[in-house]
């Protein structure tokens, strides 16, 4: 459907601001479609995060693009996934990025959200053939994560190479694999941590695989068992009982990270936290000295907080997961306050939908026409 049809479909539940933002998000995504016959993913249409000299299709970006466009263009949503999945490596890993030039980054992957995206797309149109196409690829990808990114039952990030080779470049590719690039979370070696969000994404992976299996006539019980086992490890191993918060855990040093970020709210988003744990997280989420209302990518009071990429700005994807998680557990006033702040940021920067935003002033930062920000504007409006 076109922009006007999309807005009209939901018009009775939208404010004027939401209609305006939904239209801007639609335009941003349309403007970043790459359907050139010379593209490496041709003849599929795929969405790049941006259109510039590094145009390409990225791993978890493609999942977010598919989830958002499934509201108005199912064929495009499927292309975003299938176009990217075609570049899966022999060991099951999905690469980081395929550039329009044909160059690829295969030293690292990204958080495992593609099965979740595929299930989300399927829920819109019930195309079992689409799921049957995806399923074997996802089975292979799960084996990659288990074989190369698991330690004592929990998952971690890394990259191609020996530990010594990975360390030589300051863990650059392993940090990129997390999607959080220069986050203070990784001022200590990223490969030494069980990241709270990664393990929650793997629960979503397993849940999605169970759903997909049952939908195509397979037995999904083994996937459900894996999801439940990982859930228990998260609840027992990744909740800091002393500081009363979910946190990344350094398994080399045997201690929790002191850096607090929106990633700690992911157990609320996927609904595995106990209510007592959710209450403890709400204390953080509602505290103006920490996260409220801009949901910065590291807490306001962290000594490293700045406007430097993943060291303080508001990113719409992680802010959405955190706010929606709080809403899931009934903390409506806090969740709505965060949502209001973020949609106001986007609305006030009328020259584009930015990659991220200054979490204090609301000023748009970095790239000015960023696809996944548009995706999460849509999520904040249509899936709230």
BELZI-V937223 format. One record per pair of residues at least 12 apart in sequence whose ideal C-beta (glycine too) atoms are under 7 Angstrom apart, sorted by the first residue. I is the first residue (numbers start at 0). J is the second residue. If there is no record, write none. Layout:
# BELZI-V937223
I:J
I:J
This chain:
# BELZI-V937223
0:71
2:22
2:25
2:26
5:21
5:25
5:70
5:71
6:18
6:21
6:22
9:381
16:346
17:380
20:342
20:345
20:346
20:376
20:380
21:377
21:380
23:352
24:352
24:373
24:376
24:377
27:352
27:368
27:370
27:373
28:46
28:67
28:68
28:370
28:373
30:50
30:368
31:46
31:47
31:48
31:49
31:50
31:368
31:370
32:44
32:46
33:45
33:47
33:54
33:99
38:99
39:97
39:101
40:56
40:82
40:85
40:97
43:78
43:81
43:82
44:75
44:78
45:61
45:78
45:79
45:82
45:83
46:64
46:79
46:370
47:370
48:60
48:369
48:370
48:371
49:366
49:368
49:369
53:98
54:99
55:96
55:97
55:98
55:99
56:82
56:83
56:96
56:97
57:95
57:96
58:83
58:93
58:94
58:95
58:108
58:109
59:109
59:110
59:112
59:178
60:370
60:371
61:79
61:80
61:83
62:112
62:113
62:115
62:116
63:316
63:371
63:374
64:79
64:370
64:374
65:79
65:80
65:116
65:120
66:116
66:119
66:374
67:374
67:377
67:378
69:119
69:120
69:123
70:377
70:381
73:120
73:123
73:124
76:120
77:120
77:129
80:113
80:116
80:117
80:120
81:132
84:113
84:133
84:136
86:103
87:136
87:139
87:140
88:105
90:143
91:139
91:140
91:142
91:143
92:108
92:143
93:108
93:113
93:140
94:108
95:107
95:108
95:109
95:175
106:158
106:159
106:172
107:158
107:159
107:172
107:173
107:175
107:176
108:176
109:176
109:178
110:178
110:197
110:200
111:140
111:144
111:200
111:201
111:204
112:200
113:137
114:137
114:204
114:207
114:208
114:211
115:203
115:204
115:207
117:130
117:133
117:211
118:207
118:210
118:211
121:214
127:214
127:215
130:211
130:214
130:215
131:215
134:211
134:215
137:208
141:204
144:201
150:250
152:232
153:193
153:198
153:232
153:236
154:197
154:198
154:201
155:190
155:192
155:193
155:194
156:173
156:176
156:177
156:189
156:190
156:194
156:197
157:173
157:176
157:190
158:172
158:173
158:176
165:190
170:185
170:188
170:189
170:190
173:189
173:190
174:189
177:189
177:194
179:309
180:308
180:309
181:307
181:308
181:309
181:310
182:260
182:296
182:297
182:309
182:310
183:258
183:297
183:301
183:303
183:310
184:247
184:256
184:258
184:260
187:249
191:249
191:250
191:251
192:247
192:248
192:249
192:256
193:237
193:247
193:248
193:250
194:247
194:262
195:237
195:245
195:246
195:247
195:262
195:263
195:265
196:262
196:265
198:229
198:233
198:237
199:233
199:265
199:266
199:269
201:229
202:226
202:229
202:230
202:269
202:271
203:269
205:222
205:225
205:226
205:229
206:226
208:222
209:222
209:223
209:226
230:271
233:266
233:271
234:271
236:248
238:276
239:255
243:279
244:259
244:263
244:279
244:280
244:283
245:263
245:266
245:280
246:263
258:297
258:301
259:283
259:289
259:298
260:296
260:297
261:294
261:296
261:317
261:318
261:320
261:321
262:317
263:280
264:280
264:284
264:320
264:321
264:324
264:325
265:320
265:324
267:280
267:324
267:325
267:327
267:328
268:320
268:323
268:324
268:327
270:327
274:328
277:328
281:325
281:330
281:333
284:321
284:325
284:333
285:333
288:300
291:333
291:336
291:337
292:336
292:337
292:340
293:313
293:340
293:358
293:359
294:313
294:318
294:321
294:322
294:337
294:358
295:311
295:312
295:313
295:358
296:309
296:310
296:311
296:312
296:313
296:314
296:317
297:310
297:311
306:357
306:364
311:358
312:355
312:356
312:357
312:358
312:364
313:341
313:344
313:355
313:356
313:358
314:355
315:341
315:372
315:375
315:376
316:371
316:375
318:337
318:341
319:375
319:378
319:379
322:334
322:337
322:338
338:379
338:383
341:379
342:379
343:361
344:356
344:361
345:376
347:361
348:363
350:367
351:363
351:367
351:368
352:368
352:369
352:372
352:373
352:376
353:365
353:366
353:367
353:369
353:372
354:366
354:369
354:372
